[in-house]
Amino acid sequence: MKFSHYKSGMNDPADLALNYRPALPRRTDWRIGCVGAGFIMRDCHLVAYRNAGFNPIAIASRNEATAKEVATRHSIPTVQSVEALLANTDVEILDVAVPPDAQPDLIRRAVEAGKGRLRGVLAQKPLALSVGVAKELVALCADAGITLAVNQNMRYDQSVRAAKDVLNRGWLGEVVLATIDMRAVPHWMPWAEGLPSLSTFVMSIHHLDTFRYWLGTPDRVLASTRPDPRTKFPHRDGINLYILEYETGARAASWDDVWTGPSKEGVAGDIGIRWRIEGTDGLMRGTIGWPKYPAREPSTLELSTRQHPSCWLKPQWDDVWFPDAFVGTMAQLLTAVESGTEPEISGRDNVETVALCEAVLAAATEHRVVRVSDLLGQA
């Protein structure tokens, strides 16, 4: 990690190197079976796995031709039907990349087929579209002795992870306010049209989980939503605005603006994601590089604290969220399997992110304050 600073005459801040990379497993040859061959598997999971030296041995998709194409591109030796892959006795780790409404049934089938053999499952975010189903999947995997982790990949964005390290070190003191300001246009996949939620469970979930990672699960949620003018199929939640309240006094808020003005229709664009955390002893601010994808645009972090007054420290790295963060989501599962511990982003942890998504959607559509604990307790 390199550091730069805005004020001349400072000492070299190399001792402030932040922990922004994931811990890697001892073994990199865990035999991974991949279900799904769309963009997120083809251009993110498998690119990251090859860069990390991981070992995908088989791939399956509803479209065999697509699976064969991806297998050839990433040198995966075996292409199978989904049923055959779930029954493949060589597969130790299952990597799931299917739409969220199809994922629960796939995991149920994987657990049944993999009892006594399958060691771990990496599910997509969200684990499920309701707290009740998410809890069911957690219990199902636990009863079968299968480690369940979730691919909440923004937690492995380099600036998000470095910010967590700063918070862990206490450099900001008590957190007062955390914000994310998103002005970016996601590429909605065709399967999103049939979901009960658009932005909340597909886009806002990244920011909600990031707030949970930084500050913990909030107590109460206030929210507002409106449809996105650009998205033509019917949907309730397009542009999402929400405030998270903590009993500690901390507040978090995000503007998840997937419209950003008519930038796709000829108006000059202002695209980007900015975040900021203010504490009693310091301030952090940063950007997320993802909106520039496929260009490799590293996310950024700038830090000013009482320990280093009147200047901004700026750690620098070459890693990017897409695809490099996907090393971390698989690595956290493999290290958990090796050590017999809970993954960093376990299924059990993700239940609370699902509950937070439900809380935002309920608060926005029912125009009320929602307690997250009420949703966790209902299921």
N, C-alpha and C positions, 0 to 999 in steps of 0.2 A: 504494500500500500504506500502510495506517495501522499505527501501533504503539501499544500500551499497555504499561504496566509495573506491577508490584505494589509498587514502593517509591517513595515520593514524593521529590522533590528531585533526580531524575536529569536529566541533559541530554537534549535531544530526540534520540532514536535514529534519526532519519531517514536518517543515513548508513549504517544497517544494513539498508536495503531489500534484500530478497532476490529472486533471480531465480526466479520461480515460473510465469511464462507462457511459452508456446512461441514460438520464432522463426517468423514468417510468411513465406510465399513472396512473391516480387516480383509474380508473376502470381496473380490469384485466379480467372481465367477458364479454368483448365485444365478440359477437358471430361471429366466424371466419369460413368462408367456404373456403376450400382448393381445388384448381384445379391443378391436377398433383400429381403423387405418385412415382416419380423417386428418385434418390439419394438425390438431394438437398432438396426435401420436406421431405423425409423419415428420413435422417440422420442429417439434419441441422435445417430446419425450426421447425419441430415438436419436436425435442429434446430440442431446445432452448425454445420453447413456454411452454413446460411442466415444464422446470426448472424455468421459470419466472411466472408460474401460469396463463398463457393465456388460452383461451377457444375455441379451435377448435371443432366445433360441427358437421361438415359434410365434406366429401372428395369425389372427383370425379376424374376419370381417363379414358382415352380411353380403358384401360384394367381393366375391373371390378375386376378380380381376384387379380390384383396387389393392387387396391384400398382397397379391403377387407383385404388383408394381412397387409397393412400399418395401416388401421383403427384398426385392432385387436392389433397390436403392440403398438399403441399410445392411445388406449381407446377412439377412436372417435366413437360416437354412430350411425352416419348415413352415409351410402354409397349410392351415387346416380349417375345417369348419369350426364354428364356435363350440359346438357340442364335443367335437373331438379334442379341441384344445383344453376344455375344462376337464376332460378325462385323461389328459396326457400325463402319464406318471413321471415324466422327466421334469415337468414344470414344478418349481418350488415356490415361485413368487408370481402372483397374478397382477398384471398391470391393466387397469380398466379405463377405457376412453370411449364411453358410449353416452348418449344423451341422458340427462338426469332422470327423466321419467322411465327410462329403460334400465337404469343401473340397479335398483333394488332387486328386481327379479333375477338379473344376471348374478348378483352376489349370492342370492339364495341358492341358485343352481350350482355356483362354484363351491359353496360350502358343502353341499350335499355330495358333489362329485369328488371333493378334495379331502374329505375327512381322513385323518391319519397320515396325510401326505403333504398337503398344501401348507406352507409355513406362513405366508403373508399375502395380504391383498392391499394394493394401492388403488383407492377409489378416487373418482373425480369429485371436485366440489360442485354443487353441494352433495354431501353424502346421500341426502334424500330431500324431498320437497316438503316434508313435515317432520316435526319432532318425533311423533309416534313411530314412523317408519324408520327414522334414523336410530332411535333407541332399539328397535327390533333388530336391525342389522348389527349393532354393537353387541347385543346379547347373543345373537346367533353365532358370530365369529368367536366370541369369548368361549362359548360352550363347546365349540369345535376345536379350541386351542389354536386358532388362526389369528395372527396379529393383523389388525385393521388400521390402516393409516389413510389420510385424505390429502389429496393434491391441492392444498391451498397455497398455490405457488407464489403469491405475492409476498408471503412471509420470507421467501428466499430472495426477493429483490434486494440488491446489495445495500441500497440506502435505508430500506425498511429494517433490515437486519442490523446494520451499523447503528441506527437510531435506537434500537432495542438495547444494544450494548451500552450506549451512552446512558440510557435510563437505568439499566442494571447497576452501573457504576455510581449512580446518584449525582451526576454532575449538574443536572438541571434542578436539583432540589425537589420540592413537591410540584407535581404537574398541575397547572392551572387550566390550560386550554390546549387541545389538539385539533387541527383542522386539515381536511383534504379538499382541494378545489380542483375538480376534474372538468375539463372542457375537451372532450374527445369523442370520436364517433366509432363505437364498436362495430365489428362486422357480425351481425346477427346470423347465426347458422340457421338453415331451414327448419331444424327441429324446434327452434325457439318459438315458432308460431303457435305450436300446440300446447305450450306450457301455461299453467295458471298464473305465472308471474314472468315478466320479461326482465326489466332492469334489476329488480331486487335480488333474485336468486342467480342471475347470470353475471351482472356487472357490479352492483353495489356490494355483493357478498365479499369481494376482494377488500374493499375498504372497511367493511364491518369487521371482518376477521382481523385486519391489520390493527384496528383500534383495540380489539380484544387482546391481540398479541402485545401491544404497547402498554395498555392500561388495565386489562382484565375485562370481564363481562360487566356491562353497565347495569344499573338498577332500573332505569326508566327510559322510555323512548318517546320522542315527539317527532312527527314526520308529516310531509306533504308530498304528493306526487301528481303528475299530469302526463297524458300521452305525449309521445315524441312525434312531432309533425312529419318527420321523414319516414317513419315506420308505418307502412300502410295497412298491415293486418291488425285486427282488433287487439288491443292490449290496455291494461289499466295503468301499469307503472312504467313510465318512460323516463322522464326527468325526476329524479328523487332528491329531496332535501330532508335532512334529518339531524336531530340533536340527541346525543346520548348523555344522560345524567348519572353521575356517580355519587354515592353517599359521602365519599371523601371530599366532595366539593368540585372535583375535576369535571370538566365538560369537554365533549368531543362533538364535532359537527362536520358534515360533508355536503357539498353540492355536486351531485353526480349528473352532469349536464351532457347528455348524449346527443343533443341537438346542436349546440354551440353556434347557433345562427345558421344561415343558409350557405355555409362554407362549401358544401358539396354542389351548390347550385349557382356558383359564380361569384359569391361575395368573398372578399379577402378573409382568410381564416385566422383564428387565434386558438390554436390547438395545443394542449399541454395538460399536465397534471402537476400541481404544486401541493406540498404538504408543509406543516409547521407545528412545532410543539413548544409551548411556552411554560417555563417553570419559575419557581421562586428564586433560583440561582443561575438560570441560564436560558438560552433560546437555541432551538435548532430549526432549520428550514431546508427544504430540498425539493427536487423534481424527480418525476418518474419518466424514464426514457422510453417506455413501451409505445406511446403514440407514434414514434418515429419508425417502428418496425415495418419492413425488414431491415432497415438500416440499423447498425449497431450503435445505439445511443445510450451510454451509461447513465444510470440515475445518479443524482448528486445529493450531497449533504453539506451544509455549512453550519458551524457550531460556534457559539460564543458563550463563555461562562465566566463566573467570578474568578475562577482559577487562572483564566487567560483573558483579562479584561481589555476592553476597547479594541478588540480585533476579531476577525472571523477566521476560524480554522476550516480548511476544506480538504478532507481526505479524497483521494482520487483512486480509481480502479478502472480496469479495462473490461470487467465482466458486465453483462447486461441481463435484464430480467428474462427476456425471450431470446434464446432458449436456455441460458446458463442456470437459471434458478431451478430448472427441472432435475438437475443433478441432486439438489438438496432434498426435494420431496421423495425421491426414491431412496436416497442415502439414509434419510431418517427412519425409513421402514427397515432397511437392511441392518442398520446398526441396532435397532430395537430387537429384531429377530435374533441377531448374534448374542445380545446381552440378556435377552429375556425380560426386557423392560418395556414400558409404554412408549410408543413413538411420540416424537415432539408434537406432531399434529395427528393425534390418534382419532379413531372414530368417536370415542367418548368425548374428546375435546370438541370435535366438530358438531356434536349435538347442540352445544351452546351457540355456535355460529348459526346453525339452522334456526334455533329459537330466536336469535337476534334478527334474522331475516324475516321470520314470521311476525315479530314485534313491529318492525318497520312497516311492513305491508299492512298490518292491522291498524297501526296508528294513522297511516296515511289514508286508508280507504274508509275507516270508521270514524275519523276525526276525533281521536281520544288519546290520552296518555296511556301507554301500555307498560306494565311491569314484566320484565323478562322472566322473572321467577314464576309468574303465573303460568306462562307457556311451558316452562320446564316441568312444572308440577302437574300439568293436566295430562300429559301423555304417560 
